[in-house]
């Protein structure tokens, strides 16, 4: 090795090392490409050039040759950045392996390093300068100050960190596995082509909202879509598409997004964010049928239930699997957990994709499911994202919360509606009547079962807890005249999907059925029942459940019965308070539930009287650049649960466990396969059962007990922590 050649990475399969100079300039080149704007290109490149300068140390060079143990190197680039008064660069460089730190922790660590007698920082910087053939451009240290807001500055650090992680990963991949790097897709968002695809395929069966027939509902769908499209040239910002169920929100929103991208040439991708994994399948199926062609898959799903496998070589990652790492793809479908928790996360793998959110259209479906206790920090982050990263955000739902900033609520400054006359649309598409059952006086589950069966119609009955849904199912099991189904998260994903397919088939053939379900059916599960029964619940749950009733408007008005139970357990005290507050607002005037703006009013009053919308003071922690603290606090799903793998679901689950049980580490593909047979359970379930084992080798908790083909895991009294 030439005396001035310092090694960044060891030999690849061709026996070639990667020098520090090669790696630094390779990462710097990617960083310029990823820059938020041209004005920040020098700063991005500088971050890439200095991120690994700690590898110039004698100890690291010995380590890379196998002569001593691993030594840390990222702190020295952070020290150099701080010497240039570039805190915004120091934080990503310091955390590019371990994760973005809390600012005070990094500064404390740097001070400790510089105070030690044996510090080698000066020697490292000297070697770095000697090893650089041409001058490293030192960006203007005042550049960061042009960002006007402290929270936008915090987001800028996240975007810089994301770019560094992706650039570092890609350059390292080029060295060690060039074939993998070359397999990555170069698909871009060709809005004009994709709009043409949408137009050409508008007559495929599920796209009835594009049907050009003279049915009143289709005329309305078309006029709604055309009006939204006419607003595509508006400046980038926040938009809402508040439409009742069955008016074609999904395709209307994607059509608007494509035309918006056509008007704004900076837009590089469309990201569709759905609240639950359980409802992604239908949206993904529709968009893939429209846009994907042989050899060109424009739609990427990124969540734990999708697996992209090379059927010829299962050990190789497909281009689409590789794209899930950094979201370099035209259309992405993901979950709210994946999207939001990545924005607030500080870890390398989760944040790698963030820089590819800039210059995008983000469509949020069923946004009302965003937990109230993190609503303000979520909206503030979206406002920062829109302003700093040139994004457009569309909220698409039948129950649009009032997200506008007002006294006591920090939300969004402006939201543009894409619906010309929402009141008319809601009146024209009214499909249900809301009716109190027993005048809301509490019923025993046996009484409810008797009322449902005597109606003589297929029915969906939705409960607030798994316990109640299971008791009702047991009450009806074996009843004459109906086939009875159960749906809840006690069933693993494969089981739920199979049950939903069977239910849809029964509905299509007019077979009399009763479905006992938890809230998982409320959003995005396309079913059409003549009658729905809904336990009293917060307003969004009632309206979303009603969306499963008379969905296609074929029977005049469907009946949605609202009921209360003597079995009074609820998911939480907050949930109980919200359902009682909702009932107070519409009780005796249930017609309010059919109006377009009632939910906005309910949401404003709920926030004002009951909810703490930044319960954990996340926004204040963001202002202090406490990245680790924010990541620990921000959770979409708060419940303390454990994942159990259902060993004995079927032959495939048993075979899968045989294949993974002796492995110390499961690949991403294996984890995704395993997740299809997993159920989340609470602490009390594990404490009160001995039918599971923890495989210490692969880390799986495995359920070896009974698993019902009707309802999944066995029911026990402690399965849910219920508020009595």
C-alpha positions as CSV (number, residue, x, y, z in Angstrom):
1,X,0.0,0.0,0.0
2,X,1.3,3.5,-0.9
3,X,2.1,5.3,2.3
4,X,-0.5,8.0,1.5
5,X,-3.3,5.4,0.8
6,X,-5.5,5.0,3.8
7,X,-8.1,2.1,3.7
8,X,-11.8,2.8,4.1
9,X,-13.1,-0.7,3.4
10,X,-11.4,-4.0,3.2
11,X,-11.0,-6.2,0.1
12,X,-14.1,-7.0,-1.9
13,X,-14.6,-10.3,-3.7
14,X,-12.2,-9.1,-6.4
15,X,-9.5,-8.5,-3.9
16,X,-9.7,-4.7,-4.2
17,X,-9.6,-2.4,-1.2
18,X,-11.4,0.9,-1.1
19,X,-9.3,3.9,-0.1
20,X,-10.4,6.7,2.1
21,X,-10.2,9.1,-0.8
22,X,-12.3,7.0,-3.0
23,X,-15.0,6.5,-0.4
24,X,-15.1,10.1,0.8
25,X,-15.4,11.5,-2.7
26,X,-17.9,8.8,-3.7
27,X,-20.1,9.6,-0.7
28,X,-19.6,13.4,-1.4
29,X,-20.8,12.9,-5.0
30,X,-24.0,11.1,-3.9
31,X,-24.5,13.8,-1.3
32,X,-24.5,16.6,-3.9
33,X,-27.2,14.6,-5.9
34,X,-29.3,14.3,-2.7
35,X,-29.0,18.0,-1.7
36,X,-32.2,19.7,-0.6
37,X,-31.4,22.4,-3.1
38,X,-28.4,23.6,-5.1
39,X,-27.7,26.2,-2.5
40,X,-27.0,23.4,0.0
41,X,-25.0,21.2,-2.4
42,X,-21.6,22.3,-0.9
43,X,-22.8,21.7,2.6
44,X,-24.1,18.2,1.7
45,X,-20.9,17.3,-0.1
46,X,-18.8,18.6,2.8
47,X,-20.8,16.3,5.2
48,X,-20.0,13.3,2.9
49,X,-16.3,14.2,2.6
50,X,-15.7,14.4,6.4
51,X,-18.0,11.6,7.7
52,X,-15.3,9.0,7.9
53,X,-12.2,11.0,8.6
54,X,-11.7,9.1,11.9
55,X,-10.6,6.2,9.7
56,X,-7.4,8.0,9.1
57,X,-6.3,7.1,12.7
58,X,-3.5,4.6,13.1
59,X,-5.8,2.5,15.3
60,X,-8.4,2.2,12.6
61,X,-5.9,1.4,9.9
62,X,-4.6,-1.4,12.1
63,X,-8.1,-2.6,12.7
64,X,-9.0,-2.7,9.0
65,X,-5.9,-4.9,8.5
66,X,-7.1,-7.2,11.3
67,X,-4.4,-6.2,13.8
68,X,-6.7,-4.9,16.6
69,X,-10.3,-4.6,17.7
70,X,-12.8,-2.3,16.1
71,X,-12.4,1.4,17.0
72,X,-15.0,4.2,16.7
73,X,-14.4,6.8,14.1
74,X,-17.5,9.0,13.6
75,X,-16.7,11.4,16.5
76,X,-13.7,12.9,14.6
77,X,-15.7,14.2,11.7
78,X,-18.2,15.7,14.2
79,X,-15.3,17.5,15.9
80,X,-14.1,18.9,12.6
81,X,-17.7,20.1,11.8
82,X,-17.9,21.7,15.2
83,X,-14.6,23.5,14.6
84,X,-16.3,25.0,11.5
85,X,-19.4,26.0,13.7
86,X,-21.5,23.5,11.8
87,X,-23.7,21.8,14.3
88,X,-26.0,20.7,11.6
89,X,-23.2,18.6,10.0
90,X,-21.7,17.4,13.3
91,X,-24.9,15.7,14.4
92,X,-25.4,13.5,11.2
93,X,-21.7,12.7,11.1
94,X,-21.5,11.7,14.7
95,X,-24.6,9.5,14.4
96,X,-24.2,8.0,10.9
97,X,-23.7,4.5,12.4
98,X,-25.2,4.7,15.9
99,X,-28.1,7.1,15.2
100,X,-28.8,10.8,15.6
101,X,-28.0,11.7,19.2
102,X,-29.4,14.2,21.6
103,X,-27.4,17.4,21.1
104,X,-26.1,17.6,24.7
105,X,-24.9,14.0,24.7
106,X,-22.9,14.6,21.5
107,X,-21.3,17.8,22.9
108,X,-20.5,16.1,26.2
109,X,-18.8,13.3,24.3
110,X,-16.8,15.7,22.1
111,X,-15.6,17.6,25.1
112,X,-14.5,14.4,26.8
113,X,-12.6,13.3,23.7
114,X,-10.9,16.7,23.3
115,X,-9.9,16.8,27.0
116,X,-8.0,13.5,26.9
117,X,-4.2,13.8,26.7
118,X,-4.0,11.2,24.0
119,X,-6.5,12.8,21.6
120,X,-5.5,12.1,18.0
121,X,-7.9,14.6,16.4
122,X,-5.2,17.0,15.0
123,X,-3.3,14.0,13.5
124,X,-6.4,12.8,11.8
125,X,-7.3,16.2,10.3
126,X,-3.7,16.6,9.1
127,X,-3.8,13.2,7.3
128,X,-7.2,14.0,5.8
129,X,-5.9,17.3,4.4
130,X,-2.7,15.6,3.1
131,X,-4.7,12.8,1.5
132,X,-7.0,15.2,-0.4
133,X,-5.6,16.1,-3.8
134,X,-7.8,19.0,-4.4
135,X,-9.2,21.5,-1.9
136,X,-12.2,20.5,0.1
137,X,-14.9,23.2,-0.3
138,X,-15.7,24.5,3.1
139,X,-19.3,25.7,2.9
140,X,-20.4,29.1,4.3
141,X,-21.0,28.5,8.0
142,X,-23.9,30.9,7.9
143,X,-25.8,28.9,5.2
144,X,-27.8,27.0,7.8
145,X,-29.1,30.2,9.2
146,X,-31.1,30.9,6.0
147,X,-33.6,28.3,7.3
148,X,-36.1,30.5,9.2
149,X,-37.5,28.3,11.9
150,X,-35.8,26.1,14.6
151,X,-38.1,23.2,13.8
152,X,-37.3,23.4,10.1
153,X,-33.6,23.4,11.1
154,X,-34.2,20.2,13.1
155,X,-35.9,18.6,10.1
156,X,-32.9,19.8,7.9
157,X,-30.6,17.8,10.2
158,X,-32.8,14.7,9.7
159,X,-32.7,15.1,5.9
160,X,-28.9,15.6,6.0
161,X,-28.6,12.5,8.2
162,X,-30.8,10.5,5.8
163,X,-28.8,11.6,2.8
164,X,-25.5,10.7,4.5
165,X,-26.8,7.3,5.5
166,X,-28.0,6.5,2.0
167,X,-24.9,7.9,0.3
168,X,-22.6,6.0,2.6
169,X,-24.6,2.8,2.1
170,X,-24.7,3.1,-1.7
171,X,-21.0,3.8,-2.0
172,X,-20.1,0.9,0.3
173,X,-22.5,-1.3,-1.7
174,X,-20.7,-0.3,-5.0
175,X,-17.5,-1.5,-3.5
176,X,-18.6,-4.8,-1.9
177,X,-21.4,-5.8,-4.2
178,X,-21.6,-3.9,-7.4
179,X,-24.2,-6.3,-8.9
180,X,-26.5,-5.4,-6.1
181,X,-26.0,-1.7,-6.7
182,X,-26.6,-2.1,-10.4
183,X,-29.8,-4.0,-9.7
184,X,-31.4,-0.9,-8.1
185,X,-34.1,0.6,-10.2
186,X,-33.9,3.9,-12.1
187,X,-37.7,4.3,-12.5
188,X,-38.9,7.9,-12.4
189,X,-42.3,9.5,-11.9
190,X,-43.5,10.0,-15.5
191,X,-46.8,11.7,-14.6
192,X,-48.0,12.1,-18.3
193,X,-47.4,8.3,-18.9
194,X,-49.2,7.3,-15.7
195,X,-52.1,9.6,-16.3
196,X,-52.5,7.9,-19.7
197,X,-52.4,4.5,-17.9
198,X,-55.2,5.7,-15.6
199,X,-57.3,6.8,-18.6
200,X,-56.8,3.6,-20.5
201,X,-57.7,1.3,-17.7
202,X,-60.7,3.2,-16.3
203,X,-63.1,0.4,-17.4
204,X,-61.5,-2.4,-15.4
205,X,-64.1,-4.0,-13.0
206,X,-63.2,-2.4,-9.7
207,X,-63.0,1.1,-11.2
208,X,-66.8,1.6,-11.2
209,X,-66.3,5.3,-10.2
210,X,-64.8,5.9,-13.7
211,X,-67.8,4.2,-15.4
212,X,-69.2,6.6,-18.0
213,X,-72.8,5.3,-17.6
214,X,-75.6,7.6,-16.7
215,X,-76.1,6.3,-13.2
216,X,-76.4,9.3,-10.8
217,X,-73.6,8.0,-8.5
218,X,-71.2,7.7,-11.5
219,X,-72.1,11.2,-12.7
220,X,-71.3,12.5,-9.2
221,X,-68.0,10.6,-9.0
222,X,-66.9,12.0,-12.3
223,X,-67.8,15.5,-11.4
224,X,-66.0,15.2,-8.1
225,X,-62.9,13.9,-9.8
226,X,-63.0,16.6,-12.5
227,X,-63.3,19.4,-10.0
228,X,-60.3,18.0,-8.0
229,X,-58.3,17.8,-11.2
230,X,-59.1,21.4,-12.0
231,X,-57.3,22.3,-8.8
232,X,-54.1,20.4,-9.7
233,X,-52.2,23.6,-10.7
234,X,-52.6,25.2,-7.2
235,X,-49.3,25.9,-5.5
236,X,-47.9,23.1,-3.4
237,X,-49.3,22.9,0.1
238,X,-52.0,21.1,2.1
239,X,-55.2,19.8,0.6
240,X,-58.3,17.8,1.7
241,X,-60.5,15.4,-0.1
242,X,-63.4,14.9,2.2
243,X,-65.8,12.5,0.6
244,X,-68.3,9.9,1.8
245,X,-67.6,6.2,1.3
246,X,-68.1,5.0,-2.2
247,X,-67.3,8.2,-4.1
248,X,-64.0,6.9,-5.3
249,X,-61.5,8.7,-3.0
250,X,-58.6,6.5,-3.8
251,X,-58.6,7.0,-7.6
252,X,-59.7,10.6,-7.3
253,X,-56.7,11.3,-5.1
254,X,-54.2,9.5,-7.2
255,X,-55.5,11.2,-10.4
256,X,-55.2,14.6,-8.7
257,X,-51.7,13.8,-7.5
258,X,-50.5,12.9,-11.0
259,X,-51.9,16.1,-12.5
260,X,-50.4,18.0,-9.6
261,X,-47.0,16.4,-10.4
262,X,-47.5,17.4,-14.1
263,X,-48.0,21.0,-13.0
264,X,-45.0,21.0,-10.6
265,X,-42.0,19.5,-12.3
266,X,-40.0,19.2,-9.0
267,X,-42.3,16.4,-7.8
268,X,-40.4,13.1,-7.9
269,X,-42.8,10.6,-6.3
270,X,-46.2,9.9,-4.8
271,X,-46.4,8.4,-1.4
272,X,-49.8,6.8,-0.2
273,X,-50.0,6.4,3.5
274,X,-52.6,4.1,5.0
275,X,-53.4,3.6,8.7
276,X,-53.2,-0.2,9.0
277,X,-51.4,-3.0,7.3
278,X,-54.7,-4.9,7.2
279,X,-56.2,-2.5,4.7
280,X,-53.3,-2.0,2.3
281,X,-54.0,-5.0,0.1
282,X,-57.0,-3.5,-1.7
283,X,-55.4,-0.1,-2.5
284,X,-52.2,-1.8,-3.6
285,X,-54.1,-4.2,-5.8
286,X,-56.0,-1.4,-7.5
287,X,-53.0,0.8,-8.2
288,X,-50.9,-2.1,-9.4
289,X,-53.6,-3.1,-11.8
290,X,-53.7,0.4,-13.2
291,X,-50.0,1.3,-13.4
292,X,-47.9,-1.8,-13.5
293,X,-46.9,-3.3,-16.8
294,X,-44.7,-6.2,-17.6
295,X,-41.1,-5.2,-16.8
296,X,-42.2,-1.9,-15.2
297,X,-43.7,-2.1,-11.7
298,X,-44.4,1.6,-10.8
299,X,-46.0,0.8,-7.4
300,X,-43.9,-0.2,-4.4
301,X,-45.4,-1.5,-1.2
302,X,-43.3,-1.0,1.9
303,X,-44.7,-2.8,5.1
304,X,-44.1,-6.0,6.9
305,X,-46.7,-8.0,5.0
306,X,-45.1,-7.7,1.6
307,X,-42.1,-9.8,0.4
308,X,-40.2,-9.2,-2.8
309,X,-38.4,-12.4,-3.8
310,X,-36.4,-13.4,-6.8
311,X,-38.0,-16.7,-7.6
312,X,-34.9,-17.9,-9.5
313,X,-32.5,-17.0,-6.7
314,X,-34.2,-16.5,-3.3
315,X,-30.9,-15.3,-1.8
316,X,-30.8,-12.2,-4.1
317,X,-32.7,-9.0,-3.4
318,X,-35.0,-7.8,-6.1
319,X,-34.9,-4.2,-7.3
320,X,-38.2,-3.6,-5.5
321,X,-36.8,-5.0,-2.2
322,X,-33.8,-2.8,-2.6
323,X,-36.1,0.2,-3.2
324,X,-37.8,-0.3,0.2
325,X,-34.4,0.7,1.8
326,X,-34.4,4.2,0.4
327,X,-37.8,4.8,-1.3
328,X,-36.2,5.7,-4.7
329,X,-39.4,4.8,-6.5
330,X,-42.3,6.6,-8.3
331,X,-45.3,5.4,-6.3
332,X,-45.0,4.1,-2.7
333,X,-47.7,2.6,-0.6
334,X,-46.9,2.4,3.1
335,X,-48.3,2.6,6.6
336,X,-48.7,5.5,9.0
337,X,-46.4,3.7,11.5
338,X,-43.7,3.3,8.8
339,X,-44.1,6.9,7.6
340,X,-44.4,8.9,10.8
341,X,-42.2,6.9,13.0
342,X,-39.4,7.1,10.4
343,X,-39.8,10.9,10.4
344,X,-39.3,11.0,14.2
345,X,-36.8,8.2,14.4
346,X,-33.1,8.5,14.8
347,X,-31.9,5.2,13.6
348,X,-29.8,4.6,10.5
349,X,-32.0,2.1,8.7
350,X,-35.4,3.8,9.4
351,X,-34.1,7.2,8.4
352,X,-32.3,6.2,5.2
353,X,-35.4,6.9,3.1
354,X,-36.3,10.3,4.5
355,X,-34.5,12.4,1.9
356,X,-36.5,10.8,-0.8
357,X,-39.7,12.2,0.8
358,X,-38.7,15.7,-0.4
359,X,-40.4,16.8,-3.6
360,X,-43.2,14.4,-3.3
361,X,-47.0,14.3,-3.0
362,X,-48.1,12.5,0.2
363,X,-51.6,11.1,0.3
364,X,-52.9,10.2,3.8
365,X,-55.9,7.9,3.7
366,X,-58.1,7.8,6.8
367,X,-56.1,10.4,8.6
368,X,-58.6,10.5,11.5
369,X,-56.8,7.4,12.9
370,X,-53.8,9.5,13.8
371,X,-53.6,9.2,17.7
372,X,-54.8,12.4,19.3
373,X,-51.9,12.5,21.8
374,X,-49.3,13.0,19.1
375,X,-51.4,15.0,16.6
376,X,-49.7,18.4,17.1
377,X,-46.1,17.2,16.7
378,X,-47.2,15.1,13.7
379,X,-48.9,18.1,12.0
380,X,-46.0,20.4,12.9
381,X,-43.6,18.0,11.3
382,X,-45.8,17.8,8.2
383,X,-45.8,21.6,8.1
384,X,-42.0,21.7,8.3
385,X,-41.8,19.0,5.6
386,X,-44.1,20.9,3.3
387,X,-42.2,24.2,3.7
388,X,-38.6,22.9,3.7
389,X,-38.9,20.0,1.3
390,X,-41.4,21.2,-1.2
391,X,-44.0,18.5,-0.5
392,X,-47.8,18.6,-1.1
393,X,-50.0,16.8,1.4
394,X,-53.5,15.5,0.7
395,X,-55.8,14.3,3.5
396,X,-58.3,11.9,2.1
397,X,-61.1,10.7,4.3
398,X,-64.8,10.6,5.0
399,X,-64.2,12.0,8.5
400,X,-61.8,14.9,8.1
401,X,-60.5,16.3,11.4
402,X,-60.1,20.1,11.8
403,X,-56.3,20.3,11.6
404,X,-56.2,24.1,11.2
405,X,-54.2,26.2,13.7
406,X,-56.4,27.9,16.3
407,X,-56.2,29.1,19.8
408,X,-54.9,26.2,21.9
409,X,-54.0,24.0,18.9
410,X,-50.9,24.2,16.8
411,X,-51.9,22.6,13.5
412,X,-51.7,23.7,9.8
413,X,-51.8,27.3,8.6
414,X,-54.0,26.5,5.5
415,X,-55.8,23.5,3.9
416,X,-57.3,23.8,0.5
417,X,-60.4,21.7,-0.1
418,X,-60.6,19.8,-3.4
419,X,-64.4,19.3,-3.1
420,X,-66.5,22.0,-4.6
421,X,-69.7,21.5,-2.6
422,X,-69.2,18.8,0.1
423,X,-72.7,19.3,1.6
424,X,-74.3,18.5,-1.8
425,X,-72.0,15.4,-2.2
426,X,-72.9,14.1,1.2
427,X,-76.6,14.6,0.7
428,X,-76.5,13.0,-2.8
429,X,-74.7,9.9,-1.5
430,X,-76.7,9.3,1.6
431,X,-77.0,5.6,1.9
432,X,-77.8,4.9,5.6
433,X,-80.0,5.9,8.4
434,X,-78.6,5.9,12.0
435,X,-81.0,4.3,14.5
436,X,-80.6,3.9,18.3
437,X,-81.2,0.4,19.4
438,X,-83.2,0.1,22.6
439,X,-82.9,3.9,22.9
440,X,-79.3,3.4,23.9
441,X,-80.3,1.5,27.0
442,X,-77.6,-1.2,27.7
443,X,-78.3,-4.6,26.3
444,X,-76.9,-8.0,27.3
445,X,-75.0,-9.6,24.4
446,X,-77.6,-12.4,24.3
447,X,-80.3,-9.8,23.8
448,X,-78.3,-8.2,21.0
449,X,-77.9,-11.5,19.4
450,X,-81.6,-12.1,19.5
451,X,-82.4,-8.7,17.9
452,X,-79.8,-9.2,15.1
453,X,-81.0,-12.6,14.1
454,X,-84.7,-11.7,14.2
455,X,-84.1,-9.0,11.5
456,X,-83.5,-11.7,9.0
457,X,-80.7,-9.8,7.1
458,X,-77.0,-10.3,6.7
459,X,-75.3,-8.1,9.3
460,X,-72.0,-6.7,10.4
461,X,-71.8,-6.2,14.2
462,X,-68.8,-4.2,15.4
463,X,-67.5,-4.1,19.0
464,X,-65.0,-2.1,20.9
465,X,-63.0,-5.0,22.3
466,X,-61.9,-8.5,21.2
467,X,-63.6,-9.9,24.3
468,X,-67.1,-8.7,23.3
469,X,-66.7,-9.7,19.7
470,X,-65.7,-13.2,20.8
471,X,-68.6,-13.6,23.3
472,X,-71.1,-12.5,20.6
473,X,-69.6,-14.9,18.1
474,X,-69.9,-17.7,20.6
475,X,-73.5,-16.7,21.3
476,X,-74.4,-17.2,17.6
477,X,-72.2,-20.1,16.7
478,X,-74.3,-22.9,15.2
479,X,-77.4,-20.8,14.9
480,X,-79.8,-21.9,12.1
481,X,-80.2,-19.7,9.0
482,X,-76.9,-17.9,9.2
483,X,-73.2,-18.5,8.6
484,X,-71.3,-16.7,11.4
485,X,-67.8,-15.2,11.1
486,X,-65.4,-13.7,13.5
487,X,-62.8,-11.0,12.7
488,X,-60.2,-9.6,15.1
489,X,-56.5,-9.3,15.7
490,X,-56.5,-12.6,17.6
491,X,-56.2,-14.0,14.1
492,X,-52.9,-13.9,12.3
493,X,-52.8,-11.9,9.0
494,X,-53.0,-15.0,6.7
495,X,-56.1,-16.1,8.7
496,X,-57.8,-12.7,8.5
497,X,-57.2,-12.4,4.8
498,X,-58.7,-15.8,4.1
499,X,-61.7,-15.0,6.3
500,X,-62.3,-11.7,4.6
501,X,-62.2,-13.4,1.2
502,X,-64.8,-15.9,2.3
503,X,-67.0,-13.2,3.7
504,X,-66.9,-11.2,0.5
505,X,-67.8,-14.3,-1.5
506,X,-70.8,-15.0,0.8
507,X,-72.0,-11.4,0.4
508,X,-71.7,-11.6,-3.4
509,X,-73.8,-14.8,-3.5
510,X,-76.4,-13.4,-1.0
511,X,-75.7,-16.1,1.5
512,X,-77.1,-15.0,4.9
513,X,-74.2,-14.2,7.2
514,X,-73.4,-12.4,10.5
515,X,-69.9,-11.1,11.1
516,X,-68.8,-10.3,14.6
517,X,-65.8,-7.9,14.3
518,X,-63.6,-5.5,16.2
519,X,-62.7,-2.1,14.8
520,X,-60.2,-3.5,12.3
521,X,-63.0,-3.7,9.7
522,X,-63.7,0.1,9.9
523,X,-61.2,1.5,7.5
524,X,-60.5,0.3,4.0
525,X,-62.1,-3.1,4.1
526,X,-64.4,-3.1,1.1
527,X,-67.5,-5.0,2.2
528,X,-71.2,-4.2,1.6
529,X,-73.8,-5.2,4.2
530,X,-77.5,-4.3,4.2
531,X,-77.3,-3.8,8.0
532,X,-74.6,-2.7,10.4
533,X,-74.7,-2.7,14.2
534,X,-72.1,-0.6,16.0
535,X,-71.4,-0.4,19.7
536,X,-71.2,3.2,20.9
537,X,-67.8,4.5,20.0
538,X,-65.9,7.7,19.2
539,X,-67.5,9.4,16.2
540,X,-64.9,8.4,13.5
541,X,-65.5,4.7,14.4
542,X,-69.3,5.0,14.0
543,X,-69.0,6.8,10.6
544,X,-66.4,4.4,9.3
545,X,-68.4,1.4,10.4
546,X,-71.4,2.8,8.6
547,X,-69.3,2.9,5.5
548,X,-69.6,-0.9,5.3
549,X,-73.4,-0.6,5.1
550,X,-75.2,-0.2,1.7
551,X,-71.8,0.7,0.2
552,X,-73.0,0.6,-3.4
553,X,-76.4,2.3,-2.7
554,X,-78.4,-0.6,-4.0
555,X,-81.1,-0.8,-1.4
556,X,-82.3,2.7,-0.7
557,X,-81.2,3.4,2.8
558,X,-79.3,0.8,4.9
559,X,-79.8,0.6,8.6
560,X,-77.0,1.4,11.0
561,X,-78.0,0.5,14.6
562,X,-76.1,2.1,17.5
563,X,-76.2,0.1,20.8
564,X,-74.8,0.1,24.3
565,X,-73.9,-3.1,26.2
566,X,-74.2,-4.1,29.8
567,X,-70.7,-5.6,29.4
568,X,-69.1,-2.2,29.7
569,X,-65.4,-2.8,29.3
570,X,-63.7,-0.3,27.0
571,X,-60.2,-0.1,25.5
572,X,-59.3,2.9,27.8
573,X,-60.7,5.6,29.9
574,X,-60.1,8.1,27.1
575,X,-62.0,5.9,24.7
576,X,-65.0,5.8,27.0
577,X,-65.0,9.6,27.5
578,X,-64.8,10.2,23.7
579,X,-67.7,7.8,22.9
580,X,-69.9,9.3,25.6
581,X,-69.0,12.8,24.3
582,X,-69.9,11.8,20.7
583,X,-73.2,10.3,21.8
584,X,-74.0,13.5,23.7
585,X,-73.6,15.5,20.5
586,X,-75.9,13.5,18.3
587,X,-78.3,11.8,20.7
588,X,-81.9,12.5,19.6
589,X,-80.7,14.0,16.4
590,X,-78.9,11.1,14.6
591,X,-79.3,12.9,11.3
592,X,-76.3,15.0,12.2
593,X,-74.2,11.9,11.5
594,X,-74.9,12.2,7.8
595,X,-73.7,15.8,7.5
596,X,-70.3,16.7,6.0
597,X,-69.0,19.0,8.7
598,X,-70.3,17.3,11.9
599,X,-67.0,15.4,12.4
600,X,-65.0,18.6,12.1
601,X,-67.1,20.2,14.8
602,X,-66.8,17.1,17.0
603,X,-63.0,17.0,16.5
604,X,-62.6,20.7,17.5
605,X,-64.7,20.2,20.7
606,X,-63.0,17.0,21.5
607,X,-59.5,18.6,21.3
608,X,-60.7,21.6,23.3
609,X,-62.3,19.6,26.1
610,X,-60.6,16.3,26.4
611,X,-57.4,15.7,24.4
612,X,-53.8,16.5,25.1
613,X,-52.5,16.7,21.5
614,X,-48.8,16.8,22.4
615,X,-48.9,14.6,25.5
616,X,-45.1,14.0,25.6
617,X,-43.9,17.5,24.7
618,X,-42.3,16.2,21.6
619,X,-42.2,19.5,19.8
620,X,-40.2,21.2,22.6
621,X,-37.7,18.3,22.5
622,X,-37.4,18.8,18.7
623,X,-36.5,22.5,19.3
624,X,-33.7,21.3,21.6
625,X,-32.4,18.8,19.0
626,X,-33.0,15.9,21.3
627,X,-33.2,13.3,18.5
628,X,-32.9,10.2,20.7
629,X,-35.4,11.5,23.2
630,X,-37.9,12.3,20.5
631,X,-37.5,8.8,18.9
632,X,-38.2,7.2,22.3
633,X,-41.3,9.2,22.8
634,X,-43.0,9.2,19.4
635,X,-45.1,6.1,19.0
636,X,-48.2,5.5,16.8
637,X,-49.0,2.4,18.7
638,X,-48.3,2.6,22.4
639,X,-49.6,-0.7,23.7
640,X,-47.1,-3.0,25.4
641,X,-47.5,-6.1,23.4
642,X,-45.5,-9.2,22.4
643,X,-45.4,-11.0,19.1
644,X,-46.3,-14.7,19.0
645,X,-45.6,-16.9,16.0
646,X,-48.4,-19.4,15.5
647,X,-46.6,-22.6,14.8
648,X,-49.6,-24.8,14.1
649,X,-51.7,-22.6,11.8
650,X,-51.1,-24.8,8.8
651,X,-48.4,-26.8,7.0
652,X,-46.8,-23.7,5.6
653,X,-46.4,-22.2,9.1
654,X,-44.9,-25.4,10.4
655,X,-42.5,-25.6,7.4
656,X,-41.5,-22.0,7.8
657,X,-40.6,-22.5,11.5
658,X,-38.5,-25.5,10.6
659,X,-36.6,-23.4,8.2
660,X,-35.8,-20.5,10.6
661,X,-35.7,-22.1,14.1
662,X,-32.0,-22.8,14.1
663,X,-30.9,-19.5,12.6
664,X,-29.3,-16.8,14.8
665,X,-30.4,-14.0,12.5
666,X,-33.5,-13.8,10.3
667,X,-33.2,-11.9,7.0
668,X,-35.7,-9.2,6.2
669,X,-37.5,-11.7,3.8
670,X,-37.7,-14.3,6.6
671,X,-39.1,-11.8,9.1
672,X,-41.7,-10.7,6.6
673,X,-42.7,-14.3,6.0
674,X,-42.9,-15.0,9.7
675,X,-45.1,-11.9,10.3
676,X,-47.9,-13.4,8.3
677,X,-48.4,-16.0,11.0
678,X,-47.9,-13.7,14.0
679,X,-50.4,-12.3,16.6
680,X,-49.8,-9.5,19.0
681,X,-50.7,-10.3,22.6
682,X,-50.5,-8.3,25.8
683,X,-48.4,-9.0,28.8
684,X,-51.1,-10.8,30.8
685,X,-51.6,-13.3,28.0
686,X,-48.0,-14.4,28.2
687,X,-48.0,-14.5,32.0
688,X,-51.1,-16.8,32.1
689,X,-50.1,-19.2,29.4
690,X,-47.4,-21.9,29.2
691,X,-48.2,-23.0,25.6
692,X,-45.4,-20.8,24.1
693,X,-41.7,-21.0,24.1
694,X,-39.0,-18.4,23.3
695,X,-36.5,-19.7,20.8
696,X,-33.4,-18.1,22.1
697,X,-31.5,-18.8,18.9
698,X,-33.7,-17.0,16.4
699,X,-35.5,-14.8,19.0
700,X,-39.1,-15.9,18.1
701,X,-41.8,-16.4,20.7
702,X,-43.6,-19.4,19.4
703,X,-47.2,-20.4,20.2
704,X,-47.6,-24.2,20.4
705,X,-51.1,-24.2,21.9
706,X,-54.5,-24.3,20.4
707,X,-55.4,-22.1,17.5
708,X,-59.1,-21.9,16.4
709,X,-60.0,-21.8,12.7
710,X,-62.9,-19.5,13.7
711,X,-61.3,-17.0,16.0
712,X,-57.5,-17.6,16.3
713,X,-55.8,-17.6,19.6
714,X,-57.8,-18.9,22.6
715,X,-59.7,-16.3,24.6
716,X,-58.9,-15.7,28.2
717,X,-60.2,-13.2,30.7
718,X,-56.9,-11.3,30.8
719,X,-56.4,-11.1,27.0
720,X,-57.2,-7.4,27.0
721,X,-56.6,-4.9,29.7
722,X,-60.1,-3.5,29.9
723,X,-61.4,-0.5,31.8
724,X,-64.4,-1.4,33.8
